[in-house]
Structure formats: C-alpha cells, structure tokens
C-alpha cells in the first residue's frame, strides 16, 4: 500500500528520510512519499532534500516519491513553479486557524488550491471542521465539482480521521483520486494507514482509486 504524507528532519519531523523509507519497507508499503513542509526550505536546502531523496530512490526496494506539503494562504498555495518541477507531487493543506464560523473562508482557501496547477493533493481536508463549523452540502458539492474538473486528489488522513465516509464515497463515485496518508512526524508512524485503508474499502474504493496506482 502507500503513505504519501510523511515528515523528516528537513521540517518538523524527527527522523531522516532514510528512516522513513526503512519503516515503510518494514510495513510492507509499495510507495512512500516524503512531504516536508515547504516553509522550512531555502533553495539550497530544497536542493539537498531532492538530491537525498533521489539517492534513496535508487537504493530502496520500494517506490520513493519526492513530495512537499505547501500551505494554502489567502492568495493560494505557497509553492512555486521552480519547486514543483523538481517534485513528484505536491500536497496543499490549510494550516491557518479561522475560528468559529470560519468554514466559508476555509472552503474558499481550498478552492484556490484545487485550481492551482502546482497542487496534486489536498491535505487533511476538514480536520478543523469540529472547531470552525461544517460546510453546507452545496459547499461540499462545489469542492467535489472543482476537484473533478481540475483532476485533484484528496488524502485520507489516518492522523486526523478525515474526510468523512460520505465524502470519500463521493470521490470514488466521481473518479476523484485519493491517497492514503499518516502525516507521520516520527519514522515509526510511517505506514500506519489501516484507518485510511479501511475507509477507502468502506467507500467501495480499490487501489485503482488511488493516485499513483500504477506503482501498487
């Protein structure tokens, strides 16, 4: 299986890239993605990150992908064309806190990320809904319509237990791709995707509904 959302010492994780890959191999994954937070990188640090991932790709028994986690800001995701062209994929996530009744603003941020050519996956969609409020059915449909039109994927986050089953089911029904993700910040948490896999299966999904399914 896969885990496309993992962090290392290049951002706020505690392990090396090699450690994350070792745990992915130990857990029997077919694909592991390294996706450190973009705001930790200078151009030179980013080059070192990509170079290290490329070396490990050649050594690993499984598929290792170079990713990044961008922040969705008021004007859109903070990822540049220059960064994206060196990556296999980019996740974009909302990390801002909108407070109670901030759902509409959250949804608007996500729309901007979906329409951004540099973004492939929307990270932990809905993790803050219990605190800021839940979107309307119309808002959810608008998000799904955009994702379908722009060919974007959503991660099923084992860390945050999002999105909900109905949302995942709609993705499967519409052909919107999904990814399995732990958001691991420790190597030993890499590959703990059982919740994500269970939700995919409950929604009627198979490995063909996952992004990068050609490697599975």
Secondary structure, DSSP 4 states (H G I P E B T S, - for coil): -EE--B--TTTT-SS-HHHHHHHHHHTT-SEEEEEEEGGG--HHHHHHHHHHHHHHHHH-SSEEEEEEEEEEETTEE---HHHHTT-S--EEE------TT-HHHHHHHHHHHHT-TT--EE-STTTTHHHH-PPPHHHHHHHHHHHHHHT-EEEEETTTTBS-HHHHHHHHHHT--EEEE--BSSGGGTT--HHHHHHHHHTT--GGGBTTGGG-
